[in-house]
Amino acid sequence: MTAPTYDVAAIGNALVDIIADASDAFLQTHGIAKGGMMLVDADRASMLYSAIGPAVEMSGGSAANTVAGIASFGGKAAFMGKVKADQLGGIYRHDLTAQGVHFATPPSHTETPTGRCLILVTPDAERSMNTYLGAAVEFGVGDVDEATLRAASITYLEGYLFDPPEAKRAFRHAAAIVRDAGRQLALTLSDVFCVERHRAEFIDLIAADVDILFANQNELLALYQTQDLNTAIDAARKHCKIAVTTRSAKGAIIAAGNETVEVAAVPPVKLVDTTGAGDLFAAGFLYGHTHGKTLAESGHYGALAASEIISHYGPRAQRALKGLVGQAA
Amino acid sequence: MTAPTYDVAAIGNALVDIIADASDAFLQTHGIAKGGMMLVDADRASMLYSAIGPAVEMSGGSAANTVAGIASFGGKAAFMGKVKADQLGGIYRHDLTAQGVHFATPPSHTETPTGRCLILVTPDAERSMNTYLGAAVEFGVGDVDEATLRAASITYLEGYLFDPPEAKRAFRHAAAIVRDAGRQLALTLSDVFCVERHRAEFIDLIAADVDILFANQNELLALYQTQDLNTAIDAARKHCKIAVTTRSAKGAIIAAGNETVEVAAVPPVKLVDTTGAGDLFAAGFLYGHTHGKTLAESGHYGALAASEIISHYGPRAQRALKGLVGQAA
C-alpha cells in the first residue's frame, strides 16, 4: 500500500448555509424541531426564507466542514459533493478550494439549484437546520472518485448521505472501495432524526465497515435505543475500532477496544452559535489521529476546534486552526 | 407638506459583500490600496476572488447599510438600487426587506450579474474594498421613485453613485425632486479616491443642494484640499446645514452653523472589522435626527451603531440597534 496522498477524503451533501437569528416562538410557529435537521422541499425552503430576518451566507455541509477544518489544521483533505454551476455553487467551490481542499466533483447540469441549509440560531446559541438538498441529491455512484479514496488514509462519510437515494448508493460504493483498498472508513451519525430514519441500515454498516464512528450522545442513544450512555458506548465499542461520542459542554468519550478516554470540553470565549461543533470536533480528532497523536491528544484537538467554531457564527473556522495547537501539531 | 412616510430614503449601489481575511502582503502583491475602495471589472473581480481565502457573503452597499441600520433602530426607511434577479440579487432583496426596509426597485434584465464587493480584512481590522458594480451600473433616472423621495424626511445619497454614469444622472434627478419637495438631502462622500475622482462636482452639489454632509476626516480634507481639519470643517459649515465628520477612534465632529459638537467614540468590545463603520454612524445620526434628538444625542447614536458594527465581520447589525439606545430612543 502506497503512502496516502490525503489524510481524509470526505463525501457529503454540498450545502451553502444561510444563517439567521430566530426566536423560540419562530421555531414553534413554523413547526421546527430545535437542535435538529429537517429536510424541506423547495417551496418550504422559499417560504421559510421569506419569513426569516437578514441572513449571512457561507459554505457549509457537515462532512465538508470537517475537511475544511482538517485543511485549516494543515492536513491534506479532499471532498466529493454536488453543486450546480450557479452563483451559490461557485461560492461553495471557491471556499473549499481556497481552504486547500481538493474538490473535483463536476457540477450538475439540471435546473436544480445548489442546495442550501437555512440555519436558525436561537438566543441560547442552539441551531436548528432546514435543508433543501437541491443539486446535492444528484450526487451518485459516478461521482465517487475511486483514485482519491484509495489515496486517502481515512474516508469520512456523513450519515445525511442516507437521505438522498443516489447518495446512499454512492455511500455504499465508497465503503466498498475503502475496504478493498485497506484504508479506514469513518462515519458520523449526523442527527437524531437521521438515525431514526435509517437505524437498521446504520447498524449494519457500522458493524460491517466502519472503523471510526462519530456521534453525539443523543445520536448514539437513539442508534442503540437505550437511555444508558455506557450501554450505547459498549455496543459501539463492539461494532467499530474507535467510537467518539461528543457531549457538548461535557466534552467527549472515546472508546477503543478496552480503552476509554474522557476528553474535557474547551469552553469558548463566548458561546455564539453551535453550528459545526460536531463537524469540527471530528476535524480536530481526525487531524490528530492521522498525525500520530494519541486518542487523548486527538480528542483535545477536536475540543479546541469545536470551541473555536462555536464562538462565532457559521461552521467554518475564522482563523487557521493550526494556530490552536501551536508547536504540538 | 404632509407628514413623511419614511424617515430616510436612500439611493445606492446594491452590492453583496464577499468578506475574507487577507494579509498586508496580499494587498501589496495585488496592488490594493489599504482602507480604500477600488472599482474592478469582471475579470479582475474573478481573479481576486480566486486568489482570496474562504469567504462569507452578506448584503452590503454603503447607503443600503445605512438604511438597514435605521430600520434596525426602529426607523422607517426605503432603498433604491439595482440588482439582477439572480441568486445574489435574491439574497440582497431578502436581507433589506427582512430588515423592514421598503425596496421596490425592479431587477435588471441584462446578463450582468448582481454587483459584489470583495472586502479584504487585514489583521488590524482595516477593510480594503474591490467593487465589481455589476447590475448596479444599470440604475438610472427611471429607477428613481419620486413618490418615495417626496414622502421621505431625508433622502440619503452615497458619493459612490457618481461612479456609474447613469447613477450620477439619477443622483441629480433625485436631488432635484428632494429640493422641489422641500425635504432634506444628505450625502456621504464615501471614499477618498471617490472624492478625488469627482471633487469639483461634489463641491458644486454640496453648496447647492446638500443639507447634511457625512465624511470621514480624510475625505473632508481631500474634498477641500487642505491638511487642516478646522479649515475643512469651516468650509463644509458654509456649504451645508450640518456637516458630520467622523474620525474613527477619535469620535466625530458635528458642525452646524456656529455650533460645533464633539462626539466621543464608543470603544467596541473587540475591534474585528471596520467595514460599515461610517455607514452605521450615519444610520445612528439620521435615526436620532429624525426622532427629535439633539445633535449630540444623534451623534452618540451614531457612535453606538458604529461600535456595534466594528465588533464583528460585516456591515449589517447582528442585533437590533434599538436595544443600544434602550428607553432613550
Contacts between the chains, C-beta under 8 A, distances in Angstrom:
chain1	res1	chain2	res2	distance
A	18	B	91	8.0
A	21	B	318	7.7
A	49	B	94	6.4
A	50	B	94	7.1
A	52	B	98	6.6
A	53	B	98	4.8
A	53	B	99	7.0
A	54	B	58	7.9
A	54	B	59	7.0
A	54	B	68	7.2
A	54	B	94	7.7
A	54	B	95	4.2
A	54	B	96	7.8
A	54	B	98	5.1
A	54	B	99	5.0
A	54	B	316	5.9
A	55	B	58	7.6
A	55	B	91	7.5
A	55	B	94	7.2
A	55	B	95	6.4
A	55	B	98	7.6
A	56	B	56	6.1
A	56	B	57	7.1
A	56	B	58	4.7
A	56	B	314	6.8
A	57	B	56	7.2
A	57	B	57	4.1
A	57	B	58	6.8
A	57	B	91	6.4
A	58	B	54	7.9
A	58	B	55	7.6
A	58	B	56	4.7
A	58	B	57	6.8
A	59	B	54	7.0
A	68	B	54	7.1
A	86	B	87	5.9
A	87	B	86	6.0
A	87	B	87	4.1
A	87	B	88	5.3
A	87	B	113	7.1
A	88	B	87	5.3
A	91	B	55	7.5
A	91	B	57	6.4
A	94	B	49	6.4
A	94	B	50	7.1
A	94	B	54	7.7
A	94	B	55	7.2
A	95	B	54	4.2
A	95	B	55	6.4
A	96	B	54	7.8
A	98	B	50	8.0
A	98	B	52	6.5
A	98	B	53	4.8
A	98	B	54	5.1
A	98	B	55	7.6
A	99	B	53	7.0
A	99	B	54	5.0
A	113	B	87	7.1
A	312	B	312	8.0
A	313	B	318	7.8
A	314	B	56	6.8
A	316	B	54	5.9
A	318	B	21	7.7
A	318	B	313	7.8
